Amino acid sequence: MAIDESRQFKPINIALLTVSDTRGPDEDTSGDLLAARIEAAGHKLADRAILRDDADLITAKLNEWIENPDVDAVISTGGPG
């Protein structure tokens, strides 16, 4: 599908979640790449988190972002390999 250039671009606020038992802020290269691409596309990185692979932690963070009116979308990366 082609981009309709007659429509005005509307940036959105995106939260980014990395799921990993082994990565921290210094090693999260996939998260860094996604954050850079979000901002390069003209969107705002509303929040970013790195959580271990624990369903309760992930669910709590996603619910927090769902309830936050300043978050329009969530992108996640990582998880069990």
PDB file of N, CA, C and O in Angstrom:
ATOM      1  N   MET A   1       0.846  -1.168   0.000  1.00  0.00           N
ATOM      2  CA  MET A   1       0.000   0.000   0.000  1.00  0.00           C
ATOM      3  C   MET A   1       0.893   1.232   0.000  1.00  0.00           C
ATOM      4  O   MET A   1       1.817   1.325   0.808  1.00  0.00           O
ATOM      5  N   ALA A   2       0.641   2.136  -0.854  1.00  0.00           N
ATOM      6  CA  ALA A   2       1.431   3.362  -0.969  1.00  0.00           C
ATOM      7  C   ALA A   2       1.042   4.359   0.119  1.00  0.00           C
ATOM      8  O   ALA A   2      -0.074   4.331   0.638  1.00  0.00           O
ATOM      9  N   ILE A   3       1.977   5.230   0.450  1.00  0.00           N
ATOM     10  CA  ILE A   3       1.708   6.293   1.412  1.00  0.00           C
ATOM     11  C   ILE A   3       0.929   7.396   0.713  1.00  0.00           C
ATOM     12  O   ILE A   3       1.303   7.847  -0.369  1.00  0.00           O
ATOM     13  N   ASP A   4      -0.151   7.822   1.341  1.00  0.00           N
ATOM     14  CA  ASP A   4      -0.973   8.903   0.803  1.00  0.00           C
ATOM     15  C   ASP A   4      -0.354  10.231   1.233  1.00  0.00           C
ATOM     16  O   ASP A   4      -0.562  10.681   2.360  1.00  0.00           O
ATOM     17  N   GLU A   5       0.397  10.850   0.342  1.00  0.00           N
ATOM     18  CA  GLU A   5       1.119  12.071   0.676  1.00  0.00           C
ATOM     19  C   GLU A   5       0.212  13.290   0.813  1.00  0.00           C
ATOM     20  O   GLU A   5       0.681  14.361   1.199  1.00  0.00           O
ATOM     21  N   SER A   6      -1.068  13.151   0.508  1.00  0.00           N
ATOM     22  CA  SER A   6      -1.990  14.269   0.676  1.00  0.00           C
ATOM     23  C   SER A   6      -2.447  14.396   2.135  1.00  0.00           C
ATOM     24  O   SER A   6      -3.025  15.410   2.525  1.00  0.00           O
ATOM     25  N   ARG A   7      -2.182  13.357   2.934  1.00  0.00           N
ATOM     26  CA  ARG A   7      -2.582  13.384   4.341  1.00  0.00           C
ATOM     27  C   ARG A   7      -1.470  13.968   5.197  1.00  0.00           C
ATOM     28  O   ARG A   7      -0.290  13.713   4.957  1.00  0.00           O
ATOM     29  N   GLN A   8      -1.849  14.748   6.187  1.00  0.00           N
ATOM     30  CA  GLN A   8      -0.903  15.365   7.095  1.00  0.00           C
ATOM     31  C   GLN A   8      -0.309  14.310   8.033  1.00  0.00           C
ATOM     32  O   GLN A   8      -1.038  13.483   8.581  1.00  0.00           O
ATOM     33  N   PHE A   9       1.012  14.341   8.214  1.00  0.00           N
ATOM     34  CA  PHE A   9       1.691  13.441   9.138  1.00  0.00           C
ATOM     35  C   PHE A   9       1.335  13.815  10.568  1.00  0.00           C
ATOM     36  O   PHE A   9       1.364  14.989  10.937  1.00  0.00           O
ATOM     37  N   LYS A  10       1.001  12.820  11.366  1.00  0.00           N
ATOM     38  CA  LYS A  10       0.689  13.043  12.773  1.00  0.00           C
ATOM     39  C   LYS A  10       1.572  12.130  13.606  1.00  0.00           C
ATOM     40  O   LYS A  10       1.349  10.920  13.651  1.00  0.00           O
ATOM     41  N   PRO A  11       2.569  12.696  14.263  1.00  0.00           N
ATOM     42  CA  PRO A  11       3.443  11.867  15.096  1.00  0.00           C
ATOM     43  C   PRO A  11       2.676  11.285  16.275  1.00  0.00           C
ATOM     44  O   PRO A  11       1.732  11.892  16.781  1.00  0.00           O
ATOM     45  N   ILE A  12       3.092  10.114  16.696  1.00  0.00           N
ATOM     46  CA  ILE A  12       2.467   9.468  17.854  1.00  0.00           C
ATOM     47  C   ILE A  12       3.523   9.226  18.930  1.00  0.00           C
ATOM     48  O   ILE A  12       4.725   9.262  18.665  1.00  0.00           O
ATOM     49  N   ASN A  13       3.056   8.983  20.122  1.00  0.00           N
ATOM     50  CA  ASN A  13       3.911   8.693  21.275  1.00  0.00           C
ATOM     51  C   ASN A  13       4.018   7.177  21.426  1.00  0.00           C
ATOM     52  O   ASN A  13       3.015   6.488  21.615  1.00  0.00           O
ATOM     53  N   ILE A  14       5.242   6.670  21.340  1.00  0.00           N
ATOM     54  CA  ILE A  14       5.466   5.228  21.336  1.00  0.00           C
ATOM     55  C   ILE A  14       6.291   4.819  22.550  1.00  0.00           C
ATOM     56  O   ILE A  14       7.324   5.422  22.840  1.00  0.00           O
ATOM     57  N   ALA A  15       5.831   3.795  23.252  1.00  0.00           N
ATOM     58  CA  ALA A  15       6.595   3.190  24.342  1.00  0.00           C
ATOM     59  C   ALA A  15       7.310   1.959  23.779  1.00  0.00           C
ATOM     60  O   ALA A  15       6.760   1.235  22.949  1.00  0.00           O
ATOM     61  N   LEU A  16       8.523   1.736  24.234  1.00  0.00           N
ATOM     62  CA  LEU A  16       9.357   0.657  23.722  1.00  0.00           C
ATOM     63  C   LEU A  16       9.751  -0.285  24.849  1.00  0.00           C
ATOM     64  O   LEU A  16      10.330   0.138  25.850  1.00  0.00           O
ATOM     65  N   LEU A  17       9.433  -1.565  24.681  1.00  0.00           N
ATOM     66  CA  LEU A  17       9.734  -2.580  25.686  1.00  0.00           C
ATOM     67  C   LEU A  17      10.703  -3.603  25.116  1.00  0.00           C
ATOM     68  O   LEU A  17      10.449  -4.197  24.069  1.00  0.00           O
ATOM     69  N   THR A  18      11.813  -3.805  25.812  1.00  0.00           N
ATOM     70  CA  THR A  18      12.736  -4.890  25.494  1.00  0.00           C
ATOM     71  C   THR A  18      12.564  -5.955  26.566  1.00  0.00           C
ATOM     72  O   THR A  18      12.648  -5.662  27.758  1.00  0.00           O
ATOM     73  N   VAL A  19      12.323  -7.194  26.140  1.00  0.00           N
ATOM     74  CA  VAL A  19      12.199  -8.324  27.060  1.00  0.00           C
ATOM     75  C   VAL A  19      13.499  -9.119  26.962  1.00  0.00           C
ATOM     76  O   VAL A  19      13.829  -9.657  25.905  1.00  0.00           O
ATOM     77  N   SER A  20      14.235  -9.189  28.077  1.00  0.00           N
ATOM     78  CA  SER A  20      15.511  -9.904  28.061  1.00  0.00           C
ATOM     79  C   SER A  20      15.946 -10.245  29.477  1.00  0.00           C
ATOM     80  O   SER A  20      15.810  -9.441  30.400  1.00  0.00           O
ATOM     81  N   ASP A  21      16.470 -11.452  29.625  1.00  0.00           N
ATOM     82  CA  ASP A  21      17.050 -11.866  30.898  1.00  0.00           C
ATOM     83  C   ASP A  21      18.540 -11.537  30.967  1.00  0.00           C
ATOM     84  O   ASP A  21      19.155 -11.662  32.026  1.00  0.00           O
ATOM     85  N   THR A  22      19.120 -11.117  29.843  1.00  0.00           N
ATOM     86  CA  THR A  22      20.564 -10.922  29.792  1.00  0.00           C
ATOM     87  C   THR A  22      20.993  -9.505  29.413  1.00  0.00           C
ATOM     88  O   THR A  22      22.160  -9.158  29.599  1.00  0.00           O
ATOM     89  N   ARG A  23      20.110  -8.695  28.898  1.00  0.00           N
ATOM     90  CA  ARG A  23      20.494  -7.368  28.415  1.00  0.00           C
ATOM     91  C   ARG A  23      20.104  -6.294  29.420  1.00  0.00           C
ATOM     92  O   ARG A  23      19.077  -6.369  30.095  1.00  0.00           O
ATOM     93  N   GLY A  24      20.974  -5.291  29.486  1.00  0.00           N
ATOM     94  CA  GLY A  24      20.704  -4.098  30.268  1.00  0.00           C
ATOM     95  C   GLY A  24      20.769  -2.907  29.332  1.00  0.00           C
ATOM     96  O   GLY A  24      20.888  -3.088  28.120  1.00  0.00           O
ATOM     97  N   PRO A  25      20.696  -1.713  29.852  1.00  0.00           N
ATOM     98  CA  PRO A  25      20.712  -0.519  28.998  1.00  0.00           C
ATOM     99  C   PRO A  25      21.940  -0.431  28.094  1.00  0.00           C
ATOM    100  O   PRO A  25      21.841   0.063  26.971  1.00  0.00           O
ATOM    101  N   ASP A  26      23.094  -0.902  28.566  1.00  0.00           N
ATOM    102  CA  ASP A  26      24.313  -0.801  27.762  1.00  0.00           C
ATOM    103  C   ASP A  26      24.374  -1.833  26.638  1.00  0.00           C
ATOM    104  O   ASP A  26      25.093  -1.628  25.660  1.00  0.00           O
ATOM    105  N   GLU A  27      23.640  -2.929  26.757  1.00  0.00           N
ATOM    106  CA  GLU A  27      23.691  -3.998  25.755  1.00  0.00           C
ATOM    107  C   GLU A  27      22.441  -4.074  24.879  1.00  0.00           C
ATOM    108  O   GLU A  27      22.367  -4.930  23.998  1.00  0.00           O
ATOM    109  N   ASP A  28      21.480  -3.219  25.097  1.00  0.00           N
ATOM    110  CA  ASP A  28      20.203  -3.307  24.371  1.00  0.00           C
ATOM    111  C   ASP A  28      20.303  -2.661  22.990  1.00  0.00           C
ATOM    112  O   ASP A  28      19.704  -1.616  22.740  1.00  0.00           O
ATOM    113  N   THR A  29      21.063  -3.290  22.102  1.00  0.00           N
ATOM    114  CA  THR A  29      21.289  -2.710  20.777  1.00  0.00           C
ATOM    115  C   THR A  29      20.023  -2.704  19.930  1.00  0.00           C
ATOM    116  O   THR A  29      19.806  -1.770  19.158  1.00  0.00           O
ATOM    117  N   SER A  30      19.180  -3.732  20.059  1.00  0.00           N
ATOM    118  CA  SER A  30      17.932  -3.732  19.275  1.00  0.00           C
ATOM    119  C   SER A  30      17.001  -2.630  19.760  1.00  0.00           C
ATOM    120  O   SER A  30      16.330  -1.984  18.955  1.00  0.00           O
ATOM    121  N   GLY A  31      16.956  -2.411  21.067  1.00  0.00           N
ATOM    122  CA  GLY A  31      16.155  -1.314  21.602  1.00  0.00           C
ATOM    123  C   GLY A  31      16.682   0.042  21.174  1.00  0.00           C
ATOM    124  O   GLY A  31      15.909   0.946  20.857  1.00  0.00           O
ATOM    125  N   ASP A  32      18.011   0.182  21.166  1.00  0.00           N
ATOM    126  CA  ASP A  32      18.617   1.438  20.704  1.00  0.00           C
ATOM    127  C   ASP A  32      18.253   1.718  19.249  1.00  0.00           C
ATOM    128  O   ASP A  32      17.912   2.845  18.889  1.00  0.00           O
ATOM    129  N   LEU A  33      18.330   0.675  18.415  1.00  0.00           N
ATOM    130  CA  LEU A  33      17.998   0.832  16.994  1.00  0.00           C
ATOM    131  C   LEU A  33      16.535   1.227  16.813  1.00  0.00           C
ATOM    132  O   LEU A  33      16.224   2.137  16.044  1.00  0.00           O
ATOM    133  N   LEU A  34      15.642   0.543  17.518  1.00  0.00           N
ATOM    134  CA  LEU A  34      14.215   0.872  17.405  1.00  0.00           C
ATOM    135  C   LEU A  34      13.926   2.287  17.909  1.00  0.00           C
ATOM    136  O   LEU A  34      13.149   3.014  17.290  1.00  0.00           O
ATOM    137  N   ALA A  35      14.540   2.682  19.017  1.00  0.00           N
ATOM    138  CA  ALA A  35      14.335   4.033  19.549  1.00  0.00           C
ATOM    139  C   ALA A  35      14.790   5.069  18.537  1.00  0.00           C
ATOM    140  O   ALA A  35      14.106   6.068  18.316  1.00  0.00           O
ATOM    141  N   ALA A  36      15.941   4.835  17.923  1.00  0.00           N
ATOM    142  CA  ALA A  36      16.451   5.777  16.925  1.00  0.00           C
ATOM    143  C   ALA A  36      15.516   5.852  15.723  1.00  0.00           C
ATOM    144  O   ALA A  36      15.279   6.936  15.191  1.00  0.00           O
ATOM    145  N   ARG A  37      14.987   4.717  15.296  1.00  0.00           N
ATOM    146  CA  ARG A  37      14.086   4.712  14.140  1.00  0.00           C
ATOM    147  C   ARG A  37      12.744   5.357  14.451  1.00  0.00           C
ATOM    148  O   ARG A  37      12.152   6.005  13.587  1.00  0.00           O
ATOM    149  N   ILE A  38      12.264   5.187  15.668  1.00  0.00           N
ATOM    150  CA  ILE A  38      11.020   5.846  16.083  1.00  0.00           C
ATOM    151  C   ILE A  38      11.184   7.361  15.955  1.00  0.00           C
ATOM    152  O   ILE A  38      10.339   8.043  15.376  1.00  0.00           O
ATOM    153  N   GLU A  39      12.278   7.868  16.501  1.00  0.00           N
ATOM    154  CA  GLU A  39      12.503   9.311  16.482  1.00  0.00           C
ATOM    155  C   GLU A  39      12.843   9.816  15.079  1.00  0.00           C
ATOM    156  O   GLU A  39      12.430  10.912  14.702  1.00  0.00           O
ATOM    157  N   ALA A  40      13.588   9.031  14.309  1.00  0.00           N
ATOM    158  CA  ALA A  40      13.928   9.437  12.938  1.00  0.00           C
ATOM    159  C   ALA A  40      12.682   9.514  12.059  1.00  0.00           C
ATOM    160  O   ALA A  40      12.643  10.283  11.098  1.00  0.00           O
ATOM    161  N   ALA A  41      11.673   8.722  12.386  1.00  0.00           N
ATOM    162  CA  ALA A  41      10.421   8.744  11.623  1.00  0.00           C
ATOM    163  C   ALA A  41       9.530   9.905  12.036  1.00  0.00           C
ATOM    164  O   ALA A  41       8.468  10.113  11.449  1.00  0.00           O
ATOM    165  N   GLY A  42       9.959  10.669  13.051  1.00  0.00           N
ATOM    166  CA  GLY A  42       9.186  11.834  13.472  1.00  0.00           C
ATOM    167  C   GLY A  42       8.259  11.582  14.642  1.00  0.00           C
ATOM    168  O   GLY A  42       7.475  12.455  15.013  1.00  0.00           O
ATOM    169  N   HIS A  43       8.340  10.396  15.228  1.00  0.00           N
ATOM    170  CA  HIS A  43       7.496  10.076  16.382  1.00  0.00           C
ATOM    171  C   HIS A  43       8.252  10.374  17.673  1.00  0.00           C
ATOM    172  O   HIS A  43       9.447  10.670  17.644  1.00  0.00           O
ATOM    173  N   LYS A  44       7.551  10.296  18.810  1.00  0.00           N
ATOM    174  CA  LYS A  44       8.157  10.571  20.104  1.00  0.00           C
ATOM    175  C   LYS A  44       8.296   9.268  20.883  1.00  0.00           C
ATOM    176  O   LYS A  44       7.355   8.478  20.961  1.00  0.00           O
ATOM    177  N   LEU A  45       9.472   9.051  21.457  1.00  0.00           N
ATOM    178  CA  LEU A  45       9.676   7.920  22.353  1.00  0.00           C
ATOM    179  C   LEU A  45       9.107   8.323  23.713  1.00  0.00           C
ATOM    180  O   LEU A  45       9.740   9.068  24.462  1.00  0.00           O
ATOM    181  N   ALA A  46       7.919   7.829  24.024  1.00  0.00           N
ATOM    182  CA  ALA A  46       7.201   8.245  25.232  1.00  0.00           C
ATOM    183  C   ALA A  46       7.781   7.605  26.485  1.00  0.00           C
ATOM    184  O   ALA A  46       7.772   8.209  27.558  1.00  0.00           O
ATOM    185  N   ASP A  47       8.286   6.380  26.348  1.00  0.00           N
ATOM    186  CA  ASP A  47       8.853   5.670  27.486  1.00  0.00           C
ATOM    187  C   ASP A  47       9.613   4.474  26.939  1.00  0.00           C
ATOM    188  O   ASP A  47       9.385   4.039  25.810  1.00  0.00           O
ATOM    189  N   ARG A  48      10.517   3.951  27.752  1.00  0.00           N
ATOM    190  CA  ARG A  48      11.301   2.783  27.345  1.00  0.00           C
ATOM    191  C   ARG A  48      11.610   1.972  28.582  1.00  0.00           C
ATOM    192  O   ARG A  48      11.926   2.524  29.636  1.00  0.00           O
ATOM    193  N   ALA A  49      11.519   0.644  28.452  1.00  0.00           N
ATOM    194  CA  ALA A  49      11.806  -0.231  29.586  1.00  0.00           C
ATOM    195  C   ALA A  49      12.480  -1.507  29.090  1.00  0.00           C
ATOM    196  O   ALA A  49      12.260  -1.956  27.965  1.00  0.00           O
ATOM    197  N   ILE A  50      13.305  -2.074  29.963  1.00  0.00           N
ATOM    198  CA  ILE A  50      13.897  -3.391  29.748  1.00  0.00           C
ATOM    199  C   ILE A  50      13.460  -4.244  30.926  1.00  0.00           C
ATOM    200  O   ILE A  50      13.742  -3.920  32.079  1.00  0.00           O
ATOM    201  N   LEU A  51      12.769  -5.336  30.626  1.00  0.00           N
ATOM    202  CA  LEU A  51      12.264  -6.223  31.674  1.00  0.00           C
ATOM    203  C   LEU A  51      12.709  -7.647  31.409  1.00  0.00           C
ATOM    204  O   LEU A  51      12.840  -8.064  30.258  1.00  0.00           O
ATOM    205  N   ARG A  52      12.945  -8.401  32.493  1.00  0.00           N
ATOM    206  CA  ARG A  52      13.250  -9.815  32.312  1.00  0.00           C
ATOM    207  C   ARG A  52      11.996 -10.553  31.845  1.00  0.00           C
ATOM    208  O   ARG A  52      10.880 -10.049  31.971  1.00  0.00           O
ATOM    209  N   ASP A  53      12.197 -11.730  31.314  1.00  0.00           N
ATOM    210  CA  ASP A  53      11.109 -12.513  30.724  1.00  0.00           C
ATOM    211  C   ASP A  53      10.220 -13.092  31.830  1.00  0.00           C
ATOM    212  O   ASP A  53      10.319 -14.267  32.182  1.00  0.00           O
ATOM    213  N   ASP A  54       9.365 -12.245  32.355  1.00  0.00           N
ATOM    214  CA  ASP A  54       8.461 -12.598  33.446  1.00  0.00           C
ATOM    215  C   ASP A  54       7.077 -12.058  33.089  1.00  0.00           C
ATOM    216  O   ASP A  54       6.885 -10.848  32.974  1.00  0.00           O
ATOM    217  N   ALA A  55       6.131 -12.951  32.916  1.00  0.00           N
ATOM    218  CA  ALA A  55       4.800 -12.558  32.434  1.00  0.00           C
ATOM    219  C   ALA A  55       4.142 -11.507  33.320  1.00  0.00           C
ATOM    220  O   ALA A  55       3.489 -10.596  32.812  1.00  0.00           O
ATOM    221  N   ASP A  56       4.303 -11.619  34.633  1.00  0.00           N
ATOM    222  CA  ASP A  56       3.662 -10.654  35.536  1.00  0.00           C
ATOM    223  C   ASP A  56       4.269  -9.260  35.384  1.00  0.00           C
ATOM    224  O   ASP A  56       3.546  -8.264  35.378  1.00  0.00           O
ATOM    225  N   LEU A  57       5.598  -9.188  35.261  1.00  0.00           N
ATOM    226  CA  LEU A  57       6.254  -7.887  35.070  1.00  0.00           C
ATOM    227  C   LEU A  57       5.849  -7.255  33.740  1.00  0.00           C
ATOM    228  O   LEU A  57       5.546  -6.064  33.668  1.00  0.00           O
ATOM    229  N   ILE A  58       5.851  -8.075  32.693  1.00  0.00           N
ATOM    230  CA  ILE A  58       5.496  -7.574  31.363  1.00  0.00           C
ATOM    231  C   ILE A  58       4.047  -7.097  31.340  1.00  0.00           C
ATOM    232  O   ILE A  58       3.749  -6.027  30.809  1.00  0.00           O
ATOM    233  N   THR A  59       3.158  -7.887  31.912  1.00  0.00           N
ATOM    234  CA  THR A  59       1.739  -7.515  31.959  1.00  0.00           C
ATOM    235  C   THR A  59       1.535  -6.213  32.718  1.00  0.00           C
ATOM    236  O   THR A  59       0.765  -5.355  32.287  1.00  0.00           O
ATOM    237  N   ALA A  60       2.222  -6.061  33.847  1.00  0.00           N
ATOM    238  CA  ALA A  60       2.085  -4.837  34.647  1.00  0.00           C
ATOM    239  C   ALA A  60       2.556  -3.615  33.852  1.00  0.00           C
ATOM    240  O   ALA A  60       1.907  -2.570  33.880  1.00  0.00           O
ATOM    241  N   LYS A  61       3.682  -3.743  33.144  1.00  0.00           N
ATOM    242  CA  LYS A  61       4.203  -2.608  32.372  1.00  0.00           C
ATOM    243  C   LYS A  61       3.258  -2.273  31.220  1.00  0.00           C
ATOM    244  O   LYS A  61       2.971  -1.102  30.972  1.00  0.00           O
ATOM    245  N   LEU A  62       2.775  -3.298  30.517  1.00  0.00           N
ATOM    246  CA  LEU A  62       1.842  -3.047  29.411  1.00  0.00           C
ATOM    247  C   LEU A  62       0.561  -2.391  29.914  1.00  0.00           C
ATOM    248  O   LEU A  62       0.054  -1.465  29.280  1.00  0.00           O
ATOM    249  N   ASN A  63       0.037  -2.852  31.032  1.00  0.00           N
ATOM    250  CA  ASN A  63      -1.166  -2.240  31.604  1.00  0.00           C
ATOM    251  C   ASN A  63      -0.912  -0.794  32.005  1.00  0.00           C
ATOM    252  O   ASN A  63      -1.782   0.059  31.831  1.00  0.00           O
ATOM    253  N   GLU A  64       0.276  -0.512  32.541  1.00  0.00           N
ATOM    254  CA  GLU A  64       0.635   0.869  32.888  1.00  0.00           C
ATOM    255  C   GLU A  64       0.592   1.751  31.637  1.00  0.00           C
ATOM    256  O   GLU A  64       0.041   2.851  31.667  1.00  0.00           O
ATOM    257  N   TRP A  65       1.176   1.263  30.544  1.00  0.00           N
ATOM    258  CA  TRP A  65       1.200   2.044  29.310  1.00  0.00           C
ATOM    259  C   TRP A  65      -0.184   2.165  28.694  1.00  0.00           C
ATOM    260  O   TRP A  65      -0.521   3.210  28.137  1.00  0.00           O
ATOM    261  N   ILE A  66      -0.993   1.113  28.784  1.00  0.00           N
ATOM    262  CA  ILE A  66      -2.359   1.173  28.250  1.00  0.00           C
ATOM    263  C   ILE A  66      -3.162   2.260  28.961  1.00  0.00           C
ATOM    264  O   ILE A  66      -3.961   2.957  28.336  1.00  0.00           O
ATOM    265  N   GLU A  67      -2.950   2.400  30.252  1.00  0.00           N
ATOM    266  CA  GLU A  67      -3.674   3.396  31.049  1.00  0.00           C
ATOM    267  C   GLU A  67      -3.118   4.811  30.881  1.00  0.00           C
ATOM    268  O   GLU A  67      -3.772   5.779  31.268  1.00  0.00           O
ATOM    269  N   ASN A  68      -1.936   4.938  30.315  1.00  0.00           N
ATOM    270  CA  ASN A  68      -1.286   6.237  30.189  1.00  0.00           C
ATOM    271  C   ASN A  68      -1.774   6.950  28.925  1.00  0.00           C
ATOM    272  O   ASN A  68      -1.533   6.464  27.820  1.00  0.00           O
ATOM    273  N   PRO A  69      -2.447   8.078  29.063  1.00  0.00           N
ATOM    274  CA  PRO A  69      -2.949   8.784  27.886  1.00  0.00           C
ATOM    275  C   PRO A  69      -1.839   9.362  27.009  1.00  0.00           C
ATOM    276  O   PRO A  69      -2.098   9.779  25.880  1.00  0.00           O
ATOM    277  N   ASP A  70      -0.603   9.391  27.521  1.00  0.00           N
ATOM    278  CA  ASP A  70       0.524   9.904  26.746  1.00  0.00           C
ATOM    279  C   ASP A  70       1.209   8.829  25.901  1.00  0.00           C
ATOM    280  O   ASP A  70       2.201   9.112  25.229  1.00  0.00           O
ATOM    281  N   VAL A  71       0.690   7.602  25.928  1.00  0.00           N
ATOM    282  CA  VAL A  71       1.224   6.505  25.114  1.00  0.00           C
ATOM    283  C   VAL A  71       0.165   6.100  24.104  1.00  0.00           C
ATOM    284  O   VAL A  71      -0.942   5.702  24.467  1.00  0.00           O
ATOM    285  N   ASP A  72       0.527   6.208  22.820  1.00  0.00           N
ATOM    286  CA  ASP A  72      -0.399   5.844  21.752  1.00  0.00           C
ATOM    287  C   ASP A  72      -0.179   4.432  21.214  1.00  0.00           C
ATOM    288  O   ASP A  72      -1.107   3.804  20.704  1.00  0.00           O
ATOM    289  N   ALA A  73       1.054   3.940  21.331  1.00  0.00           N
ATOM    290  CA  ALA A  73       1.386   2.626  20.791  1.00  0.00           C
ATOM    291  C   ALA A  73       2.548   2.047  21.575  1.00  0.00           C
ATOM    292  O   ALA A  73       3.307   2.776  22.214  1.00  0.00           O
ATOM    293  N   VAL A  74       2.679   0.714  21.520  1.00  0.00           N
ATOM    294  CA  VAL A  74       3.771   0.016  22.167  1.00  0.00           C
ATOM    295  C   VAL A  74       4.466  -0.875  21.141  1.00  0.00           C
ATOM    296  O   VAL A  74       3.816  -1.568  20.359  1.00  0.00           O
ATOM    297  N   ILE A  75       5.796  -0.843  21.160  1.00  0.00           N
ATOM    298  CA  ILE A  75       6.590  -1.754  20.347  1.00  0.00           C
ATOM    299  C   ILE A  75       7.415  -2.584  21.310  1.00  0.00           C
ATOM    300  O   ILE A  75       7.994  -2.050  22.256  1.00  0.00           O
ATOM    301  N   SER A  76       7.474  -3.901  21.073  1.00  0.00           N
ATOM    302  CA  SER A  76       8.292  -4.751  21.928  1.00  0.00           C
ATOM    303  C   SER A  76       9.301  -5.515  21.080  1.00  0.00           C
ATOM    304  O   SER A  76       9.078  -5.794  19.902  1.00  0.00           O
ATOM    305  N   THR A  77      10.418  -5.842  21.724  1.00  0.00           N
ATOM    306  CA  THR A  77      11.463  -6.611  21.083  1.00  0.00           C
ATOM    307  C   THR A  77      12.046  -7.559  22.117  1.00  0.00           C
ATOM    308  O   THR A  77      11.919  -7.338  23.322  1.00  0.00           O
ATOM    309  N   GLY A  78      12.687  -8.619  21.635  1.00  0.00           N
ATOM    310  CA  GLY A  78      13.325  -9.571  22.542  1.00  0.00           C
ATOM    311  C   GLY A  78      12.398 -10.704  22.887  1.00  0.00           C
ATOM    312  O   GLY A  78      11.474 -11.031  22.141  1.00  0.00           O
ATOM    313  N   GLY A  79      12.661 -11.299  24.033  1.00  0.00           N
ATOM    314  CA  GLY A  79      11.884 -12.449  24.471  1.00  0.00           C
ATOM    315  C   GLY A  79      12.679 -13.721  24.321  1.00  0.00           C
ATOM    316  O   GLY A  79      13.851 -13.685  23.948  1.00  0.00           O
ATOM    317  N   PRO A  80      12.047 -14.856  24.611  1.00  0.00           N
ATOM    318  CA  PRO A  80      12.764 -16.119  24.542  1.00  0.00           C
ATOM    319  C   PRO A  80      13.294 -16.402  23.141  1.00  0.00           C
ATOM    320  O   PRO A  80      12.570 -16.263  22.155  1.00  0.00           O
ATOM    321  N   GLY A  81      14.530 -16.792  23.063  1.00  0.00           N
ATOM    322  CA  GLY A  81      15.157 -17.052  21.780  1.00  0.00           C
ATOM    323  C   GLY A  81      14.952 -18.438  21.345  1.00  0.00           C
ATOM    324  O   GLY A  81      15.420 -18.825  20.274  1.00  0.00           O
TER     325      GLY A  81
END
